[in-house]
């Protein structure tokens, strides 16, 4: 099969960047077609570019490529008559020549079962996302507009006036002002519904005349994707509610009719937020995630709820479920809810029977996303990944328990890896069991013990549960390193108390858990205790910094997108209220910040450190990396600073990803393996 992955792909970074990467999954209304997005290197090799591929649900036919747009395709979804909608920034060849390249924002395109793809709708600011009413075929489009302008021609004129005047300024009158790697404003998301179904026969949707604006006064970002009912009559969306200066906002659900006649609050509860709404098949209600909003004493926690559209009654589902349910999907018959949740280093699919309330775990191993249920309810499709395989489409029985999924033919299947993966665990002082994945290189043995890299996950409330392209341990194994991937206190998948153990005390049990699992690992005969390093990104970067202030046991520290000065971070991150609810306002309750801020302990650091940060990182702003590097330099710590002017919290472009790994390899080789420093060629 094309695009198979072998151990050799991890030995060469160029080969690694050429490996196909799968995201997203769409199932046709009749259940006979699966479509996924396969990303490969673009022609100029400067980005990964998606294309739509069809996968056989029966697993009998090879996958086939459907699209070859110059700017890629994403977000596939089927219409009731079997046409395939998707987003693409490709130019419209039917447009006037002067207009073809004027706008490169994503437009909504339609690919009929037979024939060529055509552009359906291209608003001035592009299409951010869309959803299809399963039965009615009307489409809910999310697109941006200035809050003072009507959507369509008036908004386009306003954009042009700003551009012609050279104005880029944004006046903020609410918080937050940034999100992830983008400014919030001056344009905000509008929810627009087509006035008629979008199907094979529909040629165009005119943004000025064929869309009804359901949120004409929108002046805030959406906290989650909106949902449209199968019958096309209703839209449920999230809405922020300001609570207080120390709390920020909670998120409620709002119900709007697609004719614009009704708009009201559907679900709202003090101290909680409602997210991820999905409609029941008969359009009578939604299933959603109700999250308890965190406090200084208690972490957030998720519960599934069912909300009736008519009465507004909110009924809790699976009340005894001990993990964090996420991404609910309702079966076509409306008798079950499928969802995912971290569990002991995996992310299984669970099935909730709505009649009995019973919950069963469908899958035995791996991490699952993009769950889709066949029209007859007999099969479940999803993307499955694990530490030994990247995401691939799979099939499961809807009635099985602890199944191993059936892989479906698709690009990017693994043929071989440069090592093996196993598990390690230990019982820590308070009685909790801390576990980890351990990737070992080929040939690791008592006579040839491997140097060890401790990798700390981000989040922090998450888990090492599946494949990652950005922090891939097989690239390290191909160079002879063992990689330890532990889940310390604050990790999901081990119950609520496991998260509470590290809440508002990041430098406490998360640190001692990491040291305890490292102690157990280095006692293995195939691991070299004398050659170790610690690495992490985001919260993992914070922990790398904290580790550097607490011990000199490691030969090197690599810290990416890391928190350093917690007081400064409080007001500059893009989500300050979430942070304050856990750690407190440093101007009034500074105990947690002072107890956990690594910058106050910089004088303790002796270990060489590689600091990595992207300038477009608004989650952990660049000032954290700059201050960390300056503090290391002025305290005489051997340090280097790898700076990415155009990257965000993650390194997402092929060239920069290669340089990231090359620099990390060179730094580790110098300090862990004792080799001479070799500067990457393009730095």
Secondary structure, DSSP 8 states (H G I E B T S, - for coil): -TT-B-GGGGT-HHHHHTS-EEEEEEE-TTS--EEEEEEEE-TTSSSEEEEEEEE-TTS-S--EE----TT--EEEEE-TTS-EEEEE----TTS-HHHHTT--S-EEEEE-SSS--EEEE--TT---EEEE-TTT--EEEEEEEETTS-TTHHHHHHHHHHHHHT-------SS--EETTEE--SEEEEEEEESS---TT-----TTTSEEES-TT--S--SS--EE-TTSSEEEEEEEEEEETTTEEEEEEEEEETTSS-EEEEE--TTEEEEEEEE-TTSSEEEEEEEE---SSS--EEEEEEEETTT--EEEESTT--S--EEEEE-TTSSEEEEEEEETTEEEEEEEETTT--EEE-BSSSEEEEEEE-TTSSEEEEEEEETTEEEEEEEEETT-SSB--EE---TT-B---SEEEEEEEEE-TTS-EEEEEEEEETT-SSSS-EEEEEEE-SSSS----S--SSS-HHHHHTTT-EEEEE--TT-SSS-HHHHHTTTT-TTTHHHHHHHHHHHHHHTSTTEEEEEEEEEEETHHHHHHHHHHHH---SSEEEEES----HHHHHHHSTTHHHHHHHH--TTT--HHHHHH-GGGGGGG--SEEEEEEETT-SSS-HHHHHHHHHHHHHTT--EEEEEETT--SS--SHHHHHHHHHHHHHHHHHHTS-------TT-
